Amino acid sequence: MRRDDELVLERGAIVPASVARVDPRDALVVGGFGLIETLAVVDGVPMLLPEHLARLERSERELGVRPVPSERVEATVREFLAAAAVRDAGLRIVRALEAEASPSALRMDLRPLPEPPSGGLRLTVERGGLAEPSGADHLKHTGRLAKRVLADRARALGADAALLVDGAGRVLEATHANAVLAFGGRRVTPALGLGVIPGVVRGVLLASGAVEEARVELGELPGLEEACLANSLLGCCPVRSIDGVAPRLPGPLGALPGALWAVLVDREPGLARLRPGPDRPGALRPSPDRPRDPGDVGPIT
């Protein structure tokens, strides 16, 4: 699919990206005044959609914004995916907060699913400063400057992401995912009270009993046995090293990734195709029912 043929949802209308227009005075553009949900689409089906819509509504209510009814968001998502005729993709849903509570407040676009490193993720550690959560960082909003800067800094150092630690030495989350850490047979994730994102995959793992909330100190990480990052596009991706504190983790060879994936696939069987391997979808792929455009050049970048 060529980039100019890609469809987006803009203010309630499904249009080609090439004709979509953004007002530079828009509060979403100027101030990042919006909420965001990102989820995987596998075989044309949006994964864990009810959980994502529930989180979006909770965030709207916490901000004192009248929610767009979940059933209308779901109907708009399915209409958009049907029009885009995409089989495998990452779907981004943005709720513009200055707009009224209707589908015109929604914006959507598609992107390729990320391809996790086959040997596992390498993390750096960021402590204090930009890693400290602010008042709204427990909400998944569009104005996430600090995490973007820290993610770019980690990549510049040859890592995949940064593990964030507050000034008191408490482990929080990664720049793009929740953390699941294994110590002495326990699988734990930092508590929401620390200001971390209430990730959808994190919630599924907690509800199953496979993971529990616990406080983890930076000084405990040298005793770490395994670690994974969890989000809706990666699923559960093993960590192979945390620079400076846990340089040699088992990565994909450990027991933790398999245990967490079993929980996710039990909840949403379609997620099985996100597990690393030859069948994992990566590029933005059109539906087999959509005639292939001879000009298709591969994934959107």
C-alpha positions as CSV (number, residue, x, y, z in Angstrom):
1,M,0.0,0.0,0.0
2,R,1.5,3.3,-1.0
3,R,1.6,6.0,1.6
4,D,-0.6,8.4,-0.4
5,D,-3.2,5.6,-0.7
6,E,-3.3,4.9,3.1
7,L,-6.6,5.8,4.7
8,V,-7.0,7.8,7.9
9,L,-10.0,8.8,10.0
10,E,-10.0,12.6,10.4
11,R,-12.9,14.3,12.2
12,G,-15.3,11.5,11.5
13,A,-14.5,11.1,7.8
14,I,-12.5,8.3,6.3
15,V,-10.2,9.9,3.7
16,P,-6.8,9.1,1.9
17,A,-3.9,10.5,3.9
18,S,-2.9,12.5,0.9
19,V,-6.0,14.7,1.2
20,A,-6.3,14.9,5.0
21,R,-5.7,18.4,6.4
22,V,-4.6,19.4,9.9
23,D,-5.3,22.9,11.2
24,P,-2.1,24.3,12.8
25,R,-4.3,26.0,15.4
26,D,-5.8,22.6,16.5
27,A,-5.3,22.0,20.2
28,L,-4.3,18.5,19.5
29,V,-1.5,19.8,17.3
30,V,-0.4,22.8,19.4
31,G,-0.7,21.3,22.8
32,G,-1.0,17.5,22.4
33,F,-4.5,17.9,23.9
34,G,-5.7,14.3,23.3
35,L,-5.9,10.7,24.5
36,I,-4.5,7.8,22.6
37,E,-5.0,4.1,22.3
38,T,-2.7,1.8,20.2
39,L,-3.6,-1.8,19.6
40,A,-2.8,-4.6,17.2
41,V,-5.0,-5.7,14.3
42,V,-4.5,-9.3,13.4
43,D,-6.3,-10.9,10.5
44,G,-8.5,-7.8,10.4
45,V,-9.6,-8.1,14.0
46,P,-8.7,-5.4,16.6
47,M,-7.1,-7.2,19.6
48,L,-8.3,-6.6,23.1
49,L,-10.6,-3.8,21.8
50,P,-13.1,-3.9,24.8
51,E,-10.2,-3.3,27.2
52,H,-8.8,-0.4,25.2
53,L,-12.2,1.3,24.9
54,A,-12.8,0.8,28.7
55,R,-9.4,2.5,29.4
56,L,-10.2,5.4,27.0
57,E,-13.5,6.0,28.8
58,R,-11.9,5.9,32.2
59,S,-9.4,8.5,31.1
60,E,-12.1,10.7,29.6
61,R,-14.1,10.6,32.9
62,E,-11.0,11.3,35.0
63,L,-10.3,14.4,32.9
64,G,-13.9,15.5,33.3
65,V,-14.6,15.1,29.6
66,R,-17.9,13.6,28.4
67,P,-16.9,10.2,26.9
68,V,-17.6,9.3,23.3
69,P,-19.9,6.2,23.8
70,S,-17.8,3.0,23.6
71,E,-20.3,1.4,21.2
72,R,-19.9,4.3,18.8
73,V,-16.1,4.2,19.0
74,E,-16.2,0.4,18.4
75,A,-18.5,0.9,15.4
76,T,-16.2,3.6,14.0
77,V,-13.1,1.4,14.5
78,R,-14.8,-1.5,12.6
79,E,-16.0,0.8,9.8
80,F,-12.4,2.2,9.4
81,L,-10.8,-1.2,9.4
82,A,-13.3,-2.4,6.8
83,A,-12.6,0.6,4.6
84,A,-8.8,0.2,5.0
85,A,-9.1,-3.5,4.1
86,V,-5.9,-4.2,6.2
87,R,-5.2,-7.6,7.6
88,D,-2.3,-7.0,10.0
89,A,-1.4,-3.6,11.4
90,G,-1.0,-1.4,14.4
91,L,-4.1,0.8,14.9
92,R,-3.8,4.2,16.6
93,I,-7.0,5.8,18.0
94,V,-6.8,9.5,19.1
95,R,-9.5,11.2,21.0
96,A,-9.3,15.0,20.5
97,L,-10.3,16.4,23.8
98,E,-11.5,19.8,22.6
99,A,-14.1,18.2,20.4
100,E,-17.6,17.1,21.3
101,A,-18.4,13.6,22.4
102,S,-19.0,12.0,19.0
103,P,-17.1,10.1,16.4
104,S,-16.0,13.5,15.0
105,A,-13.7,13.7,18.0
106,L,-11.8,10.5,16.8
107,R,-8.8,10.2,14.6
108,M,-7.3,6.9,13.4
109,D,-4.4,5.7,11.4
110,L,-2.6,2.5,10.7
111,R,1.1,1.6,10.8
112,P,3.2,-1.6,10.6
113,L,3.4,-3.8,13.7
114,P,6.8,-3.5,15.3
115,E,9.3,-6.3,14.8
116,P,10.9,-7.1,18.2
117,P,14.6,-8.1,18.2
118,S,15.0,-11.8,17.9
119,G,17.5,-11.9,20.8
120,G,15.4,-9.8,23.1
121,L,15.4,-6.2,24.1
122,R,18.3,-4.2,25.4
123,L,17.4,-1.5,27.9
124,T,19.2,1.5,29.4
125,V,18.3,3.0,32.8
126,E,17.0,6.6,33.2
127,R,16.7,7.8,36.8
128,G,14.9,11.0,37.9
129,G,14.6,14.1,35.8
130,L,12.6,13.4,32.7
131,A,11.9,9.8,34.1
132,E,9.8,11.2,36.9
133,P,6.1,10.9,36.2
134,S,4.0,14.1,36.1
135,G,0.4,14.6,37.1
136,A,-1.1,13.1,34.0
137,D,1.4,10.5,33.0
138,H,-0.7,7.7,34.3
139,L,-3.1,8.5,31.4
140,K,-2.2,7.6,27.9
141,H,-2.2,11.0,26.3
142,T,-0.6,12.4,23.2
143,G,1.6,15.0,24.8
144,R,4.4,12.5,25.9
145,L,7.5,14.7,25.2
146,A,9.6,13.3,28.1
147,K,9.2,9.6,27.1
148,R,9.9,10.5,23.4
149,V,13.1,12.2,24.4
150,L,14.2,9.3,26.7
151,A,13.3,6.7,24.0
152,D,15.4,8.6,21.4
153,R,18.3,8.9,23.9
154,A,18.2,5.1,24.5
155,R,18.2,4.4,20.8
156,A,21.2,6.7,20.3
157,L,23.0,4.5,22.9
158,G,22.2,1.4,20.9
159,A,19.4,0.2,23.1
160,D,15.8,-0.5,22.3
161,A,14.1,1.4,25.1
162,A,14.8,3.0,28.5
163,L,13.7,1.6,31.9
164,L,12.5,4.5,34.0
165,V,13.3,4.9,37.7
166,D,12.1,7.7,39.8
167,G,14.3,9.9,42.0
168,A,13.6,7.6,45.0
169,G,15.1,4.6,43.2
170,R,11.7,2.9,42.4
171,V,11.4,1.1,39.1
172,L,8.4,2.5,37.1
173,E,8.0,1.3,33.5
174,A,9.8,1.5,30.1
175,T,9.5,4.3,27.7
176,H,6.9,2.4,25.6
177,A,5.7,-0.5,27.7
178,N,5.0,-1.8,31.2
179,A,7.7,-3.9,32.9
180,V,7.3,-7.5,34.2
181,L,10.1,-8.6,36.4
182,A,10.9,-12.1,37.9
183,F,12.5,-12.5,41.3
184,G,12.7,-15.8,43.2
185,G,9.7,-17.3,41.4
186,R,7.6,-14.1,41.7
187,R,6.5,-12.2,38.7
188,V,5.8,-8.6,39.5
189,T,5.0,-5.2,37.9
190,P,5.3,-1.8,39.5
191,A,2.1,-0.5,41.1
192,L,-0.2,2.1,39.4
193,G,0.2,4.4,42.4
194,L,3.7,5.2,41.2
195,G,2.2,6.9,38.1
196,V,2.8,4.2,35.5
197,I,0.5,3.6,32.6
198,P,-2.4,1.1,33.2
199,G,-1.4,-0.9,30.2
200,V,-4.0,-3.2,28.7
201,V,-1.7,-6.2,28.5
202,R,-0.5,-5.5,32.0
203,G,-4.2,-5.6,33.2
204,V,-4.8,-8.9,31.5
205,L,-1.7,-10.4,33.1
206,L,-2.8,-9.1,36.6
207,A,-6.3,-10.3,36.2
208,S,-5.1,-13.8,35.5
209,G,-3.0,-13.9,38.6
210,A,0.1,-14.6,36.5
211,V,1.6,-11.3,37.7
212,E,1.3,-9.2,40.9
213,E,1.9,-5.6,41.8
214,A,5.0,-4.9,43.9
215,R,7.5,-2.2,44.6
216,V,10.8,-2.8,43.0
217,E,13.9,-0.8,43.9
218,L,16.7,-0.1,41.4
219,G,19.1,-1.8,43.9
220,E,17.2,-5.1,43.5
221,L,17.8,-5.3,39.7
222,P,21.2,-7.1,39.9
223,G,19.2,-10.0,41.4
224,L,16.7,-10.0,38.5
225,E,16.2,-13.5,37.0
226,E,14.1,-12.5,33.9
227,A,12.3,-9.5,32.5
228,C,9.7,-8.7,29.8
229,L,8.2,-5.6,28.4
230,A,4.4,-5.7,27.8
231,N,2.3,-3.6,25.5
232,S,-0.5,-4.1,23.0
233,L,1.7,-4.1,19.9
234,L,4.6,-6.2,21.2
235,G,2.6,-8.6,23.5
236,C,5.3,-9.7,25.9
237,C,8.8,-9.1,24.7
238,P,11.8,-10.6,26.6
239,V,14.6,-8.4,27.8
240,R,18.2,-9.6,27.3
241,S,20.0,-6.9,29.2
242,I,19.6,-3.8,31.3
243,D,22.8,-1.8,31.0
244,G,24.7,-1.3,34.2
245,V,22.5,-3.4,36.5
246,A,21.5,-6.7,34.8
247,P,23.8,-7.2,31.8
248,R,23.0,-10.9,31.2
249,L,19.4,-11.9,31.2
250,P,18.1,-15.1,29.4
251,G,15.9,-13.1,27.0
252,P,13.8,-15.4,24.7
253,L,15.4,-18.5,26.3
254,G,13.8,-17.9,29.7
255,A,10.6,-19.2,31.1
256,L,8.9,-15.9,31.6
257,P,7.9,-15.0,28.0
258,G,6.2,-18.3,27.4
259,A,4.2,-18.1,30.7
260,L,3.0,-14.6,29.9
261,W,2.1,-15.4,26.3
262,A,0.0,-18.3,27.4
263,V,-2.1,-15.9,29.5
264,L,-2.6,-13.5,26.6
265,V,-3.5,-16.2,24.0
266,D,-6.0,-17.7,26.5
267,R,-7.7,-14.2,26.6
268,E,-7.4,-13.4,22.9
269,P,-6.4,-16.3,20.7
270,G,-5.6,-14.1,17.8
271,L,-2.6,-12.7,19.8
272,A,-0.8,-16.0,19.1
273,R,0.3,-14.6,15.8
274,L,2.1,-11.8,17.5
275,R,4.5,-14.2,19.2
276,P,8.0,-13.9,17.7
277,G,8.5,-16.4,14.9
278,P,8.2,-16.7,11.1
279,D,4.4,-16.2,11.2
280,R,4.5,-13.0,13.2
281,P,3.0,-10.2,11.1
282,G,5.3,-7.2,10.7
283,A,4.5,-5.1,7.6
284,L,1.2,-3.4,7.1
285,R,-0.6,-6.1,5.1
286,P,-3.7,-5.7,3.0
287,S,-6.6,-8.1,3.4
288,P,-6.5,-11.0,1.1
289,D,-9.9,-9.8,-0.2
290,R,-8.4,-6.5,-1.3
291,P,-7.0,-6.5,-4.8
292,R,-3.3,-5.8,-4.6
293,D,-2.2,-2.5,-6.1
294,P,0.8,-3.1,-8.5
295,G,2.3,0.1,-7.0
296,D,2.4,-1.4,-3.5
297,V,5.9,-1.1,-2.2
298,G,5.7,-2.6,1.3
299,P,5.2,-1.2,4.8
300,I,4.5,2.3,5.7
301,T,7.5,3.9,7.4
